[in-house]
Amino acid sequence: MAANPVTPVVKVAKELFKKPFTTEFPEQREEIVDNYRGIHKLDMKTCISCSACARICPNDTITMVDTETDKGTKIMPEINLERCLFCALCEEVCPTDCLILTKDYDFERYDRREFIKRPEELD
């Protein structure tokens, strides 16, 4: 059975007559769905420096860098949000659940270098 060609035209016509709207960000924010993946958060105390997140990342978004902690120098993930696909593979593979994706979506930056988040900035 062939699709009704009038249906898409009717849908487009309805959309044309809807009133446009603008969200006044950051004062107003859209409601986020439960499965939304935003900016990463790292618990530096429970990170065991296994590098599993960096190895599984399909886009080479995560690099392991030396980080000073209260227990000495450890290697921890540095994340380039500009390259991230937000696939959450890093979150899934983390054995201690120290790396998670939050619902934060504040990505406004004036300098591209600010998208590279050191471990201390992910806390």
CNS distance restraints for C-alpha pairs under 8 A (distance, minus, plus):
assign (resid   5 and name CA) (resid   9 and name CA) 7.27 0.50 0.50
assign (resid   6 and name CA) (resid  10 and name CA) 6.17 0.50 0.50
assign (resid   7 and name CA) (resid  11 and name CA) 6.29 0.50 0.50
assign (resid   8 and name CA) (resid  12 and name CA) 6.22 0.50 0.50
assign (resid   9 and name CA) (resid  13 and name CA) 6.16 0.50 0.50
assign (resid  10 and name CA) (resid  14 and name CA) 6.28 0.50 0.50
assign (resid  11 and name CA) (resid  15 and name CA) 6.42 0.50 0.50
assign (resid  12 and name CA) (resid  16 and name CA) 6.28 0.50 0.50
assign (resid  13 and name CA) (resid  17 and name CA) 6.78 0.50 0.50
assign (resid  14 and name CA) (resid  18 and name CA) 6.76 0.50 0.50
assign (resid  23 and name CA) (resid  28 and name CA) 6.11 0.50 0.50
assign (resid  23 and name CA) (resid  29 and name CA) 7.01 0.50 0.50
assign (resid  23 and name CA) (resid  30 and name CA) 7.71 0.50 0.50
assign (resid  24 and name CA) (resid  28 and name CA) 5.24 0.50 0.50
assign (resid  24 and name CA) (resid  29 and name CA) 7.58 0.50 0.50
assign (resid  25 and name CA) (resid  29 and name CA) 6.09 0.50 0.50
assign (resid  32 and name CA) (resid  36 and name CA) 6.57 0.50 0.50
assign (resid  32 and name CA) (resid 103 and name CA) 7.34 0.50 0.50
assign (resid  36 and name CA) (resid 103 and name CA) 6.12 0.50 0.50
assign (resid  37 and name CA) (resid  86 and name CA) 6.14 0.50 0.50
assign (resid  37 and name CA) (resid  87 and name CA) 7.92 0.50 0.50
assign (resid  37 and name CA) (resid  88 and name CA) 7.41 0.50 0.50
assign (resid  37 and name CA) (resid 101 and name CA) 5.55 0.50 0.50
assign (resid  37 and name CA) (resid 102 and name CA) 6.13 0.50 0.50
assign (resid  37 and name CA) (resid 103 and name CA) 5.83 0.50 0.50
assign (resid  38 and name CA) (resid  86 and name CA) 7.05 0.50 0.50
assign (resid  38 and name CA) (resid 101 and name CA) 5.52 0.50 0.50
assign (resid  38 and name CA) (resid 102 and name CA) 5.03 0.50 0.50
assign (resid  38 and name CA) (resid 103 and name CA) 4.74 0.50 0.50
assign (resid  38 and name CA) (resid 104 and name CA) 5.11 0.50 0.50
assign (resid  38 and name CA) (resid 105 and name CA) 5.30 0.50 0.50
assign (resid  39 and name CA) (resid  81 and name CA) 7.57 0.50 0.50
assign (resid  39 and name CA) (resid 101 and name CA) 5.66 0.50 0.50
assign (resid  39 and name CA) (resid 102 and name CA) 5.54 0.50 0.50
assign (resid  39 and name CA) (resid 103 and name CA) 6.87 0.50 0.50
assign (resid  39 and name CA) (resid 104 and name CA) 5.55 0.50 0.50
assign (resid  39 and name CA) (resid 105 and name CA) 6.28 0.50 0.50
assign (resid  40 and name CA) (resid  99 and name CA) 6.79 0.50 0.50
assign (resid  40 and name CA) (resid 100 and name CA) 5.62 0.50 0.50
assign (resid  40 and name CA) (resid 101 and name CA) 4.34 0.50 0.50
assign (resid  40 and name CA) (resid 102 and name CA) 5.86 0.50 0.50
assign (resid  40 and name CA) (resid 122 and name CA) 6.43 0.50 0.50
assign (resid  41 and name CA) (resid  98 and name CA) 7.85 0.50 0.50
assign (resid  41 and name CA) (resid  99 and name CA) 5.74 0.50 0.50
assign (resid  41 and name CA) (resid 100 and name CA) 5.35 0.50 0.50
assign (resid  41 and name CA) (resid 101 and name CA) 6.09 0.50 0.50
assign (resid  41 and name CA) (resid 102 and name CA) 6.58 0.50 0.50
assign (resid  41 and name CA) (resid 122 and name CA) 4.83 0.50 0.50
assign (resid  41 and name CA) (resid 123 and name CA) 5.67 0.50 0.50
assign (resid  42 and name CA) (resid  47 and name CA) 7.82 0.50 0.50
assign (resid  42 and name CA) (resid  98 and name CA) 5.50 0.50 0.50
assign (resid  42 and name CA) (resid  99 and name CA) 4.62 0.50 0.50
assign (resid  42 and name CA) (resid 100 and name CA) 6.64 0.50 0.50
assign (resid  42 and name CA) (resid 119 and name CA) 6.84 0.50 0.50
assign (resid  42 and name CA) (resid 122 and name CA) 5.21 0.50 0.50
assign (resid  42 and name CA) (resid 123 and name CA) 5.16 0.50 0.50
assign (resid  43 and name CA) (resid  47 and name CA) 6.40 0.50 0.50
assign (resid  43 and name CA) (resid  98 and name CA) 4.84 0.50 0.50
assign (resid  43 and name CA) (resid  99 and name CA) 6.58 0.50 0.50
assign (resid  43 and name CA) (resid 122 and name CA) 7.96 0.50 0.50
assign (resid  43 and name CA) (resid 123 and name CA) 5.98 0.50 0.50
assign (resid  44 and name CA) (resid  76 and name CA) 7.87 0.50 0.50
assign (resid  44 and name CA) (resid  98 and name CA) 7.22 0.50 0.50
assign (resid  44 and name CA) (resid 119 and name CA) 7.34 0.50 0.50
assign (resid  44 and name CA) (resid 120 and name CA) 7.83 0.50 0.50
assign (resid  44 and name CA) (resid 123 and name CA) 7.06 0.50 0.50
assign (resid  46 and name CA) (resid  96 and name CA) 6.55 0.50 0.50
assign (resid  46 and name CA) (resid  98 and name CA) 5.82 0.50 0.50
assign (resid  47 and name CA) (resid  76 and name CA) 7.36 0.50 0.50
assign (resid  47 and name CA) (resid  96 and name CA) 6.77 0.50 0.50
assign (resid  47 and name CA) (resid  98 and name CA) 5.68 0.50 0.50
assign (resid  47 and name CA) (resid  99 and name CA) 7.96 0.50 0.50
assign (resid  48 and name CA) (resid  96 and name CA) 7.63 0.50 0.50
assign (resid  49 and name CA) (resid  74 and name CA) 6.72 0.50 0.50
assign (resid  49 and name CA) (resid  75 and name CA) 5.51 0.50 0.50
assign (resid  49 and name CA) (resid  76 and name CA) 5.63 0.50 0.50
assign (resid  51 and name CA) (resid  55 and name CA) 6.29 0.50 0.50
assign (resid  51 and name CA) (resid  64 and name CA) 6.81 0.50 0.50
assign (resid  51 and name CA) (resid  76 and name CA) 7.60 0.50 0.50
assign (resid  51 and name CA) (resid  77 and name CA) 7.48 0.50 0.50
assign (resid  52 and name CA) (resid  56 and name CA) 6.20 0.50 0.50
assign (resid  52 and name CA) (resid  90 and name CA) 7.38 0.50 0.50
assign (resid  52 and name CA) (resid  93 and name CA) 6.51 0.50 0.50
assign (resid  52 and name CA) (resid  94 and name CA) 6.51 0.50 0.50
assign (resid  53 and name CA) (resid  57 and name CA) 6.18 0.50 0.50
assign (resid  53 and name CA) (resid  62 and name CA) 7.04 0.50 0.50
assign (resid  53 and name CA) (resid  77 and name CA) 7.67 0.50 0.50
assign (resid  53 and name CA) (resid  89 and name CA) 7.45 0.50 0.50
assign (resid  53 and name CA) (resid  90 and name CA) 4.37 0.50 0.50
assign (resid  53 and name CA) (resid  91 and name CA) 7.36 0.50 0.50
assign (resid  53 and name CA) (resid  93 and name CA) 6.45 0.50 0.50
assign (resid  53 and name CA) (resid  94 and name CA) 6.36 0.50 0.50
assign (resid  54 and name CA) (resid  60 and name CA) 7.02 0.50 0.50
assign (resid  54 and name CA) (resid  61 and name CA) 7.47 0.50 0.50
assign (resid  54 and name CA) (resid  62 and name CA) 4.84 0.50 0.50
assign (resid  54 and name CA) (resid  63 and name CA) 5.81 0.50 0.50
assign (resid  54 and name CA) (resid  64 and name CA) 6.91 0.50 0.50
assign (resid  54 and name CA) (resid  77 and name CA) 7.13 0.50 0.50
assign (resid  54 and name CA) (resid  90 and name CA) 7.36 0.50 0.50
assign (resid  56 and name CA) (resid  89 and name CA) 6.76 0.50 0.50
assign (resid  56 and name CA) (resid  90 and name CA) 6.55 0.50 0.50
assign (resid  56 and name CA) (resid  93 and name CA) 7.69 0.50 0.50
assign (resid  57 and name CA) (resid  61 and name CA) 6.44 0.50 0.50
assign (resid  57 and name CA) (resid  62 and name CA) 6.72 0.50 0.50
assign (resid  57 and name CA) (resid  89 and name CA) 6.70 0.50 0.50
assign (resid  57 and name CA) (resid  90 and name CA) 6.39 0.50 0.50
assign (resid  59 and name CA) (resid  83 and name CA) 6.80 0.50 0.50
assign (resid  59 and name CA) (resid  84 and name CA) 6.82 0.50 0.50
assign (resid  59 and name CA) (resid  85 and name CA) 7.32 0.50 0.50
assign (resid  60 and name CA) (resid  83 and name CA) 7.85 0.50 0.50
assign (resid  61 and name CA) (resid  79 and name CA) 5.77 0.50 0.50
assign (resid  61 and name CA) (resid  80 and name CA) 5.32 0.50 0.50
assign (resid  61 and name CA) (resid  81 and name CA) 7.28 0.50 0.50
assign (resid  61 and name CA) (resid  83 and name CA) 5.62 0.50 0.50
assign (resid  61 and name CA) (resid  84 and name CA) 5.59 0.50 0.50
assign (resid  62 and name CA) (resid  77 and name CA) 5.94 0.50 0.50
assign (resid  62 and name CA) (resid  78 and name CA) 5.59 0.50 0.50
assign (resid  62 and name CA) (resid  79 and name CA) 4.71 0.50 0.50
assign (resid  62 and name CA) (resid  80 and name CA) 6.58 0.50 0.50
assign (resid  63 and name CA) (resid  77 and name CA) 5.61 0.50 0.50
assign (resid  63 and name CA) (resid  78 and name CA) 5.30 0.50 0.50
assign (resid  63 and name CA) (resid  79 and name CA) 6.68 0.50 0.50
assign (resid  64 and name CA) (resid  75 and name CA) 5.68 0.50 0.50
assign (resid  64 and name CA) (resid  76 and name CA) 5.12 0.50 0.50
assign (resid  64 and name CA) (resid  77 and name CA) 4.56 0.50 0.50
assign (resid  64 and name CA) (resid  78 and name CA) 5.95 0.50 0.50
assign (resid  65 and name CA) (resid  75 and name CA) 5.08 0.50 0.50
assign (resid  65 and name CA) (resid  76 and name CA) 5.50 0.50 0.50
assign (resid  65 and name CA) (resid  77 and name CA) 6.30 0.50 0.50
assign (resid  65 and name CA) (resid  78 and name CA) 6.42 0.50 0.50
assign (resid  66 and name CA) (resid  73 and name CA) 6.30 0.50 0.50
assign (resid  66 and name CA) (resid  74 and name CA) 5.62 0.50 0.50
assign (resid  66 and name CA) (resid  75 and name CA) 4.45 0.50 0.50
assign (resid  66 and name CA) (resid  76 and name CA) 6.48 0.50 0.50
assign (resid  67 and name CA) (resid  73 and name CA) 5.44 0.50 0.50
assign (resid  67 and name CA) (resid  74 and name CA) 5.33 0.50 0.50
assign (resid  67 and name CA) (resid  75 and name CA) 5.79 0.50 0.50
assign (resid  67 and name CA) (resid  76 and name CA) 6.40 0.50 0.50
assign (resid  67 and name CA) (resid 119 and name CA) 7.30 0.50 0.50
assign (resid  68 and name CA) (resid  72 and name CA) 5.77 0.50 0.50
assign (resid  68 and name CA) (resid  73 and name CA) 4.52 0.50 0.50
assign (resid  68 and name CA) (resid  74 and name CA) 6.48 0.50 0.50
assign (resid  69 and name CA) (resid  73 and name CA) 5.87 0.50 0.50
assign (resid  69 and name CA) (resid  74 and name CA) 6.95 0.50 0.50
assign (resid  76 and name CA) (resid 119 and name CA) 6.26 0.50 0.50
assign (resid  77 and name CA) (resid 118 and name CA) 7.31 0.50 0.50
assign (resid  77 and name CA) (resid 119 and name CA) 5.96 0.50 0.50
assign (resid  78 and name CA) (resid 116 and name CA) 7.04 0.50 0.50
assign (resid  78 and name CA) (resid 117 and name CA) 5.67 0.50 0.50
assign (resid  78 and name CA) (resid 118 and name CA) 4.68 0.50 0.50
assign (resid  78 and name CA) (resid 119 and name CA) 5.54 0.50 0.50
assign (resid  79 and name CA) (resid  84 and name CA) 7.88 0.50 0.50
assign (resid  79 and name CA) (resid 116 and name CA) 5.68 0.50 0.50
assign (resid  79 and name CA) (resid 117 and name CA) 5.20 0.50 0.50
assign (resid  79 and name CA) (resid 118 and name CA) 6.72 0.50 0.50
assign (resid  79 and name CA) (resid 119 and name CA) 7.96 0.50 0.50
assign (resid  80 and name CA) (resid  84 and name CA) 6.46 0.50 0.50
assign (resid  80 and name CA) (resid 115 and name CA) 5.73 0.50 0.50
assign (resid  80 and name CA) (resid 116 and name CA) 4.19 0.50 0.50
assign (resid  80 and name CA) (resid 117 and name CA) 6.19 0.50 0.50
assign (resid  81 and name CA) (resid 115 and name CA) 5.19 0.50 0.50
assign (resid  81 and name CA) (resid 116 and name CA) 6.11 0.50 0.50
assign (resid  81 and name CA) (resid 117 and name CA) 7.37 0.50 0.50
assign (resid  82 and name CA) (resid 112 and name CA) 7.87 0.50 0.50
assign (resid  82 and name CA) (resid 115 and name CA) 5.81 0.50 0.50
assign (resid  82 and name CA) (resid 116 and name CA) 7.48 0.50 0.50
assign (resid  88 and name CA) (resid  92 and name CA) 6.35 0.50 0.50
assign (resid  88 and name CA) (resid 100 and name CA) 7.97 0.50 0.50
assign (resid  88 and name CA) (resid 101 and name CA) 7.00 0.50 0.50
assign (resid  89 and name CA) (resid  93 and name CA) 6.16 0.50 0.50
assign (resid  90 and name CA) (resid  94 and name CA) 6.20 0.50 0.50
assign (resid  90 and name CA) (resid  99 and name CA) 7.21 0.50 0.50
assign (resid  90 and name CA) (resid 100 and name CA) 7.97 0.50 0.50
assign (resid  91 and name CA) (resid  97 and name CA) 6.83 0.50 0.50
assign (resid  91 and name CA) (resid  99 and name CA) 5.53 0.50 0.50
assign (resid  91 and name CA) (resid 100 and name CA) 5.17 0.50 0.50
assign (resid  91 and name CA) (resid 101 and name CA) 6.95 0.50 0.50
assign (resid  92 and name CA) (resid  97 and name CA) 7.95 0.50 0.50
assign (resid  94 and name CA) (resid  98 and name CA) 6.84 0.50 0.50
assign (resid  94 and name CA) (resid  99 and name CA) 6.60 0.50 0.50
assign (resid 109 and name CA) (resid 114 and name CA) 6.62 0.50 0.50
assign (resid 109 and name CA) (resid 115 and name CA) 7.53 0.50 0.50
assign (resid 110 and name CA) (resid 114 and name CA) 7.93 0.50 0.50
assign (resid 111 and name CA) (resid 115 and name CA) 7.93 0.50 0.50
assign (resid 112 and name CA) (resid 116 and name CA) 7.94 0.50 0.50
assign (resid 117 and name CA) (resid 121 and name CA) 5.75 0.50 0.50
assign (resid 117 and name CA) (resid 122 and name CA) 6.47 0.50 0.50
assign (resid 118 and name CA) (resid 122 and name CA) 6.64 0.50 0.50
assign (resid 119 and name CA) (resid 123 and name CA) 6.90 0.50 0.50
